[in-house]
Structures are given as structure tokens and as C-alpha cells.
């Protein structure tokens, strides 16, 4: 059983693998340089969201592989 269609999976995979980690680094760095508060908290929250998204994508991949085999 496919949980996600291919297009949604591809977009979410790009978000999880590239966008969110890059955003977390950007936030942490820029906030520190400009002395904006809560940079660590925001970047940690972004990475927690990224970990959750990675888990969901992993579940989707396992379900897809079971259907293909």
C-alpha cells in the first residue's frame, strides 16, 4: 500500500534531505551573527521537524518496497 504518491514523496524527500537542514544552518548562523534571540531553539525545532519527516518518508518507502516485492 502506497502511503504517498510519487510526486508528493519526491517533494517531501527534497524538503527533508536538502531544504530543512540548510534552513536550520542558515537560521542558526544568521541569528548568531545578528544576535537575534532564539536561533538555537528555532534551528532545533526545524531539525526535529526534519527528523519526523524523515521517519514518515521511511515508513512510506518500506510500504512501497513491500508492494513492489
C-alpha positions in Angstrom: 0.0 0.0 0.0 1.5 3.3 -1.1 1.0 6.0 1.6 2.2 8.9 -0.6 2.1 9.3 -4.3 5.4 9.7 -6.2 5.2 13.5 -6.7 4.5 14.2 -3.0 7.2 11.7 -2.0 9.8 13.4 -4.2 8.9 16.9 -2.9 9.0 15.8 0.7 12.2 13.9 0.2 13.8 17.1 -1.2 12.5 19.1 1.7 13.8 16.6 4.3 17.2 16.0 2.7 18.1 19.5 1.5 15.8 22.3 2.4 15.2 21.8 6.1 18.8 21.0 7.1 20.0 24.0 5.0 17.4 26.2 6.6 18.4 25.1 10.1 22.0 26.0 9.5 21.0 29.3 7.9 18.8 30.3 10.9 21.5 29.2 13.5 24.2 31.1 11.7 22.4 34.3 10.8 20.7 34.6 14.1 24.1 34.2 15.9 25.8 36.8 13.6 23.0 39.4 14.1 22.4 38.5 17.7 18.8 37.6 17.2 17.4 35.6 20.1 16.1 32.0 19.9 18.3 30.9 17.0 19.2 27.6 18.7 15.7 26.9 19.6 14.4 27.6 16.1 17.1 25.6 14.4 16.5 22.7 16.8 12.8 22.8 16.1 13.5 22.7 12.4 15.7 19.7 12.8 13.0 18.0 14.9 10.5 18.5 12.1 13.1 17.2 9.7 13.6 14.0 11.8 9.8 13.5 11.9 9.5 14.0 8.2 12.4 11.5 7.6 10.6 8.9 9.7 7.4 9.4 7.8 9.2 9.0 4.5 11.0 5.9 5.7 7.6 4.3 6.6 6.3 5.2 3.1 9.4 3.7 1.5 9.1 0.5 3.5 5.4 0.2 2.4 6.3 0.9 -1.2 9.0 -1.7 -1.2 6.7 -4.3 0.3 4.1 -3.6 -2.5 6.8 -3.9 -5.2 8.2 -7.2 -4.0 
